Amino acid sequence: MRQLYVNGAWLSSTSGEGVDVINPATEEVVDRVPAGSPADVESAVAAAHAAFPSWSGTAPADRGKILAAAAELLKERAEQVATTIATDMGAPYPIALQVQTLMPAGVLATYAQLAESYAFDRDRIGNSLIVREPAGVVGAITPWNYPLHQVICKVAPALAAGCTVVLKPSEVAPLAAYALADIFHEVGLPPGVFNMVSGHGPVVGEALVAHPDVDMISFTGSTRAGRHVAALAAETVKRVALELGGKSANVILPDADLVTAVKAGVANAFLNSGQTCSAWTRMLVHWDQYDEAVGLAVEAARKYTVGDPFAEDTRLGPLVSAAQRDRVIRYINRGQEEGARLVLGGTDAPHERGYYVEPTIFAGVAPGMTIEQEEIFGPVLSIVPFGSEDEAVQIANGTPYGLAGAVWAGTEERALGVARRLRTGQVAVNGGRFNPLAPFGGYKQSGLGRELGELGLEEYLETKAIQF
């Protein structure tokens, strides 16, 4: 069994218990990590608390040099890390390499640069100097769907800001976090600056959120869990950043390039087997083009081969666990029960072993249906008709979420006009690419705060006014 990383050393958990890591493609146990205890959290927080004065007092440029070295080492090990992610999380290897490993390596490098370039003492207001200082000890709780990217989106800006960190990675797919801990150790990150305690959320996560010496919690996960985290953190009035669920709309206006918009929409909805919080899981199409769009979507989705993450032709890997597969199947059944029309896929298992779900498309989806309102987190696309631009905006904004979305139109001006009306944190216009330097986060029940870029760094900074 692996160990915990606390105060610069690998240590056994005081619980003596472990969690099996399952390969979702084979259902075989591939590793075992500690099921940490509250005592383990106490030790990790104490180490982070003790290391904070020295690390926060380290010149930002020197912090940046360590992060830059870590980014380079991660790039050197990218193929090894990607293999790990494909094994314990199930992403097809090309996705595990490009999206799950090299993209977060790039994000880590951007925070190395920001640590050196950001003006922490940049503002004067009258006789006051406005300075930005690290928030303190950060508890980072991350999910399984992007098991390295989500870690780096929290740990990198926190360290760049001068905070110290205790990380609780998902126990479902924890191995990429272990690879990152190894990298931080090898590049000489001082003891206590980064600590990692694996284990279950109700034990390790709650102990971390409730700890009085943790100054900030950054959490990514479901909206339900985020509410609980926020309530628990409120007992000690912690700063809280929450990146939660989504039910993003892909709005295709009548003058758009329908073929391109549908093909891109299917690709986005099925990326990472649909296990992406910002996935465009609702495709909104005008009634006049609805049947054509459904046909195009089915044609595109049929090309998504389901299979072994390491097979060359695989485009959809397994879902991460049996529990997640069963959850998605329940939603597919619910969609049919409520009258949506299944035009592709369904609940039949495409392979004898592994937690696989076929690419699934529903037509005839009406606003208010469960599959139109709730986050499914699987390869399930709902195609919803609309009759006017105003109705499309109303449907797009008609869920409790507001994380991402897309608008396609014949002109950028028209698409931008609709994009501005969407109550969501990110919108892609006519296929605009994801920008890892732009702030990422949600409106409404999709969360609080932002990740990535300069605004992501500022989440981990306090503001102080010094009068002269």
Secondary structure, DSSP 8 states (H G I E B T S, - for coil): ---EEETTEEE--TT--EEEEEETTTTEEEEEEE---HHHHHHHHHHHHHHHHHHHTS-HHHHHHHHHHHHHHHHHTHHHHHHHHHHHT---HHHHHIIIIIHHHHHHHHHHHHHHH--TT-EEETTEEEEEEE--EEEEE--SSSTTHHHHHHHHHHHHHT-EEEEE--SSS-HHHHHHHHHHHHTT--TTSEEE--S-IIIIIHHHHH-TT--EEEEES-HHHHHHHHHHHHTTT-EEEEE-----EEEE-TTS-HHHHHHHHHHHHHGGGG--TT---EEEEEGGGHHHHHHHHHHHHTT--B--TTSTT-SB---SSHHHHHHHHHHHHHHHHTT-EEEE--SS-SSSSS-----EEEES--TT-HHHHS---SSEEEEEEESSHHHHHHHHT-SS--S-EEEE-SSHHHHHHHHHHS-SS--EETT----TTS-B--SGGGEES-BSHHHHHHTTEEEEEEE-
